[in-house]
Amino acid sequence: MEDLLKKLVESPSVSGSERNVRDLIMKEIKPHVDDVRIDKIGNLIAKKGSGSPKIMINAHMDEIGLMVKHIDDKGFIRFEPIGGWDSKILQAQKFKIHGSKGPIIGVVGSKAIHLQEREEEKKVTKIKDMFIDIGANNKKEVEKMGVKVGDFVTQHGEFNSLGGSRVTGYGFDDRVGCLELIDIVKSLKKFKGTLYAVGTVKEEIGLIGIRGSTFSVNPDLVISLDVTFSGDVPYLKPHEAIAVIGNGPVLLIKDALSIIQDDIKKWVEDVAKKNKIPLQYDVLSAGATDSSIVSTIREGIPSLAILTPSRYMHTPVEVADIKDVKNAVKLVTELVNSAHKYL
Ligand SMILES: [Zn+2]
C-alpha cells in the first residue's frame, strides 16, 4: 500500500494537468473493472458490475500547484497559485517547473535573515512578491530551458515512512483518496448493483470535475474520498479540528457547502458498527469537497464523504496514517456491499 502511495505522490498532477495520476489509476484498476473511459474534460470513469443500485465513488486526482506567470529580464519567474496556498510555506521550497524539455528544478528565493530589517522579520511575503530561481541569468536562458508562461509548477516533496504506520509526503490531498479508490475497486468482489469508480479533475480550483461526471453517470449515491484536518497538533485546540489521525476514517457531517442527510448518516454508522470499523465525525465551518455539491446536480443526488485525517494539509509534509487508509477502504467496501439494502 505504501509503495503505491509513493508512486502516486511522485506523479505530478496539478489541477488541469492530471494525466500522471490518471494513468496510474488506470493501470491499477483496469484488470479489475468491466469498462473504463476518460470523459471530455479528463475525468476517469470506470465501471464494475451491472444493474441497480448505481454507486459512484470518487477521489480528486489534482493537487495544488503554481503556474508560471511572468519571466523577468534577469531570469526570475513570477507565479500564480493554483488552489489554496499558505504563502508562509512557499518560501525556501523547491519546486518542479513542467516545461517543454521536461521538469526543471527551481527554488522560491527568500531574503537571508542577516539582511532583514527588524520589522521585515515579522512580515509574511505576499505571493505576488515571490519568485522562482531556476539558475538562469536572463529571460533567454529561461526560455532555452523550455520554460514559458502558462507552464505548471508542482511541489518537490519526498515520500517517507515515519514512525509506526505514519507516512509523510506532499499531495496526500488527495493521493490518499486515489489510493483508497484503487484499493476499494480491487477489494470489491461480489456485490449487487454497479460500481462507478471516478477520478475527478480540478477539485482544488472549485469542485469542477465532479459536476459533469456525476451528471453523466447519474448514480443513486456518490461517496467522495478525501482528507481532513487532524486536530491533535500543538497549534490547535481539540474543538478546532475534531478528527484525529490514527482514530479511523471520518464521516463528514457538515462543511461550508453541505450537511449530510440523517438517513445516510445512520446507514454509515450502522455499517461501521456491524463491521467493527472505527468511525469519527467532522464538522467544518470552512472548506468543501466533491461530494458537497452533489445534491445540487440533476434533480438532487444523495452523497457522503469519507475522509482520512491528515496533518499539515496543503504543505509538502502532510502526514497520514496507513491504518486510517485501510479502515477507510474497509468501510467504503462494506458500504458498497450493503447499498442494495439501503437504497
Ligand atoms: Zn482534497
Residues whose N, C-alpha, C, O or C-beta is under 5 A from the ligand:
A	BS01	ZN	D173 D174 D226 V227
